[in-house]
Amino acid sequence: MNELELQLLRETVGDDEPTLCLQSQAKIDAGRWWRKTPLWICVVGEQLVLLAVARRRYAEKIDIAECPDSYYNPATGELVIEPYEKLRYKRIKLSPRQAIQVLKILNPRSLGKTL
Protein backbone atom coordinates (compact mmCIF):
# COMPACT_ATOMS: atom_id res chain seq x y z
CA MET A 1 0.00 0.00 0.00
CA ASN A 2 1.19 3.49 -0.68
CA GLU A 3 1.08 6.32 1.88
CA LEU A 4 -2.27 7.72 0.67
CA GLU A 5 -3.90 4.30 0.90
CA LEU A 6 -2.52 3.74 4.40
CA GLN A 7 -3.75 7.18 5.45
CA LEU A 8 -7.27 6.42 4.18
CA LEU A 9 -7.24 3.06 5.97
CA ARG A 10 -6.25 4.76 9.24
CA GLU A 11 -8.97 7.41 8.78
CA THR A 12 -11.53 4.67 8.15
CA VAL A 13 -10.70 2.27 11.01
CA GLY A 14 -8.36 4.09 13.36
CA ASP A 15 -4.90 3.00 14.42
CA ASP A 16 -5.61 -0.74 14.58
CA GLU A 17 -3.19 -2.85 12.57
CA PRO A 18 -4.73 -4.75 9.66
CA THR A 19 -4.76 -8.53 9.81
CA LEU A 20 -4.83 -8.76 6.03
CA CYS A 21 -4.37 -6.29 3.15
CA LEU A 22 -4.68 -7.51 -0.43
CA GLN A 23 -4.61 -5.58 -3.67
CA SER A 24 -7.35 -7.09 -5.78
CA GLN A 25 -7.31 -7.48 -9.53
CA ALA A 26 -10.38 -5.24 -9.65
CA LYS A 27 -9.84 -1.68 -10.80
CA ILE A 28 -12.31 1.12 -10.12
CA ASP A 29 -12.78 4.68 -11.31
CA ALA A 30 -11.29 6.90 -8.62
CA GLY A 31 -10.63 9.95 -10.76
CA ARG A 32 -7.53 9.14 -12.76
CA TRP A 33 -7.61 10.30 -16.35
CA TRP A 34 -6.37 7.31 -18.31
CA ARG A 35 -6.47 4.39 -15.95
CA LYS A 36 -8.40 2.92 -13.09
CA THR A 37 -7.25 2.50 -9.51
CA PRO A 38 -6.75 -0.87 -7.78
CA LEU A 39 -9.27 -1.84 -5.12
CA TRP A 40 -7.78 -2.98 -1.80
CA ILE A 41 -9.39 -5.47 0.59
CA CYS A 42 -8.32 -5.19 4.22
CA VAL A 43 -9.39 -6.95 7.37
CA VAL A 44 -8.97 -4.90 10.52
CA GLY A 45 -10.27 -6.38 13.74
CA GLU A 46 -13.83 -7.51 13.05
CA GLN A 47 -14.27 -5.31 9.97
CA LEU A 48 -13.80 -5.79 6.25
CA VAL A 49 -12.60 -2.62 4.52
CA LEU A 50 -12.63 -1.87 0.79
CA LEU A 51 -10.66 1.16 -0.36
CA ALA A 52 -9.05 2.93 -3.30
CA VAL A 53 -7.30 6.30 -3.57
CA ALA A 54 -6.57 8.55 -6.53
CA ARG A 55 -8.08 11.99 -7.17
CA ARG A 56 -11.19 10.70 -5.40
CA ARG A 57 -11.21 8.48 -2.34
CA TYR A 58 -13.37 5.42 -1.87
CA ALA A 59 -13.69 3.55 1.42
CA GLU A 60 -16.37 1.28 2.81
CA LYS A 61 -16.31 -0.91 5.86
CA ILE A 62 -18.63 -3.60 7.12
CA ASP A 63 -18.62 -5.99 10.02
CA ILE A 64 -17.39 -9.47 9.16
CA ALA A 65 -20.49 -10.87 10.87
CA GLU A 66 -22.66 -9.17 8.22
CA CYS A 67 -21.29 -11.25 5.32
CA PRO A 68 -21.42 -14.91 6.42
CA ASP A 69 -22.49 -16.28 3.02
CA SER A 70 -19.53 -14.91 1.07
CA TYR A 71 -17.95 -17.27 -1.46
CA TYR A 72 -15.55 -17.46 -4.39
CA ASN A 73 -16.93 -17.97 -7.91
CA PRO A 74 -14.21 -19.81 -9.88
CA ALA A 75 -16.01 -19.30 -13.20
CA THR A 76 -15.69 -15.51 -12.95
CA GLY A 77 -12.67 -15.33 -10.62
CA GLU A 78 -14.58 -13.15 -8.16
CA LEU A 79 -15.04 -13.07 -4.42
CA VAL A 80 -18.75 -12.47 -3.82
CA ILE A 81 -19.59 -10.74 -0.54
CA GLU A 82 -23.06 -11.84 0.58
CA PRO A 83 -25.69 -11.17 1.76
CA TYR A 84 -24.61 -7.60 2.40
CA GLU A 85 -26.53 -5.43 -0.08
CA LYS A 86 -25.18 -1.95 0.66
CA LEU A 87 -21.65 -2.40 -0.67
CA ARG A 88 -20.87 -0.56 -3.88
CA TYR A 89 -18.53 -3.37 -4.97
CA LYS A 90 -19.65 -6.76 -3.72
CA ARG A 91 -18.04 -8.80 -6.55
CA ILE A 92 -14.27 -8.40 -6.42
CA LYS A 93 -11.84 -10.01 -8.85
CA LEU A 94 -9.22 -11.99 -6.90
CA SER A 95 -6.93 -14.90 -7.50
CA PRO A 96 -8.09 -18.16 -5.87
CA ARG A 97 -5.25 -17.92 -3.34
CA GLN A 98 -6.25 -14.37 -2.32
CA ALA A 99 -9.92 -15.36 -2.09
CA ILE A 100 -9.08 -18.24 0.23
CA GLN A 101 -7.15 -15.87 2.50
CA VAL A 102 -10.18 -13.58 2.76
CA LEU A 103 -12.69 -16.42 3.15
CA LYS A 104 -10.66 -17.98 5.98
CA ILE A 105 -11.35 -14.80 7.92
CA LEU A 106 -14.91 -14.04 6.74
CA ASN A 107 -16.33 -17.50 7.12
CA PRO A 108 -14.18 -20.61 7.40
CA ARG A 109 -17.24 -22.79 6.63
CA SER A 110 -17.62 -21.13 3.20
CA LEU A 111 -14.35 -22.50 1.82
CA GLY A 112 -16.09 -25.47 0.28
CA LYS A 113 -18.90 -23.41 -1.21
CA THR A 114 -18.68 -22.50 -4.90
CA LEU A 115 -21.23 -21.77 -7.58
CORWO-V414592 format. One record per residue. N is the residue number from 1. RES is the residue in three letters. PHI is phi in degrees with one decimal (NA if undefined). PSI is psi as a letter, one per 40 degrees, with the letter a starting at -180 (* if undefined). NEAR is the number of other ideal C-beta (glycine too) atoms within 12 Angstrom. Layout:
N,RES,PHI,PSI,NEAR
N,RES,PHI,PSI,NEAR
This chain:
1,MET,NA,i,22
2,ASN,-86.4,i,17
3,GLU,-62.9,d,10
4,LEU,-65.4,d,22
5,GLU,-67.7,d,30
6,LEU,-62.7,d,22
7,GLN,-63.4,d,17
8,LEU,-64.9,d,29
9,LEU,-61.5,d,35
10,ARG,-64.9,d,21
11,GLU,-66.4,d,17
12,THR,-79.9,d,29
13,VAL,-120.3,e,29
14,GLY,93.9,a,14
15,ASP,-91.1,e,13
16,ASP,-63.2,i,17
17,GLU,-79.6,h,15
18,PRO,-71.6,i,27
19,THR,-76.9,d,22
20,LEU,-149.3,h,28
21,CYS,-136.5,h,29
22,LEU,-127.8,h,32
23,GLN,-86.4,h,24
24,SER,-78.5,i,31
25,GLN,-83.9,e,24
26,ALA,-74.7,i,32
27,LYS,-125.1,h,21
28,ILE,-123.1,i,29
29,ASP,-82.9,h,20
30,ALA,-121.0,f,28
31,GLY,100.3,e,16
32,ARG,-80.5,i,16
33,TRP,-69.6,d,10
34,TRP,-111.6,e,9
35,ARG,-149.0,i,13
36,LYS,-96.5,i,21
37,THR,-104.2,h,30
38,PRO,-66.3,i,30
39,LEU,-94.4,h,37
40,TRP,-101.4,i,42
41,ILE,-116.4,h,48
42,CYS,-128.8,i,37
43,VAL,-116.5,h,30
44,VAL,-129.6,h,30
45,GLY,61.1,b,21
46,GLU,-104.7,f,18
47,GLN,-124.9,i,29
48,LEU,-101.5,h,41
49,VAL,-121.3,h,40
50,LEU,-111.4,h,45
51,LEU,-153.0,i,43
52,ALA,-155.7,i,37
53,VAL,-134.7,h,28
54,ALA,-152.2,b,24
55,ARG,-66.0,d,15
56,ARG,-108.4,i,17
57,ARG,-115.6,h,22
58,TYR,-128.6,h,31
59,ALA,-151.4,h,32
60,GLU,-137.8,i,31
61,LYS,-136.7,i,31
62,ILE,-141.1,i,32
63,ASP,-73.7,i,20
64,ILE,-59.6,d,29
65,ALA,-64.8,e,17
66,GLU,-85.5,e,23
67,CYS,-133.1,f,34
68,PRO,-74.8,e,22
69,ASP,-99.8,e,19
70,SER,-65.4,i,38
71,TYR,-155.1,i,32
72,TYR,-107.0,h,34
73,ASN,-101.5,h,24
74,PRO,-68.3,d,17
75,ALA,-67.3,d,12
76,THR,-103.8,e,19
77,GLY,72.5,f,22
78,GLU,-121.9,i,30
79,LEU,-84.1,h,44
80,VAL,-109.4,h,32
81,ILE,-93.5,h,38
82,GLU,-134.4,i,26
83,PRO,-91.5,e,17
84,TYR,-62.6,h,25
85,GLU,-94.1,e,12
86,LYS,-86.2,e,16
87,LEU,-69.2,h,26
88,ARG,-69.9,d,21
89,TYR,-120.6,h,33
90,LYS,-108.9,e,27
91,ARG,-119.1,h,28
92,ILE,-123.0,h,40
93,LYS,-71.4,h,26
94,LEU,-140.8,i,35
95,SER,-72.5,i,21
96,PRO,-56.7,d,21
97,ARG,-63.3,d,15
98,GLN,-64.0,d,27
99,ALA,-61.1,d,37
100,ILE,-63.5,d,25
101,GLN,-59.9,d,24
102,VAL,-70.0,d,38
103,LEU,-65.4,d,37
104,LYS,-59.0,d,21
105,ILE,-86.9,d,31
106,LEU,-65.8,d,37
107,ASN,-162.7,g,28
108,PRO,-58.5,d,16
109,ARG,-72.1,e,13
110,SER,-83.0,e,26
111,LEU,-62.7,d,19
112,GLY,-88.6,e,11
113,LYS,-87.6,h,21
114,THR,-136.3,i,20
115,LEU,-74.9,*,14
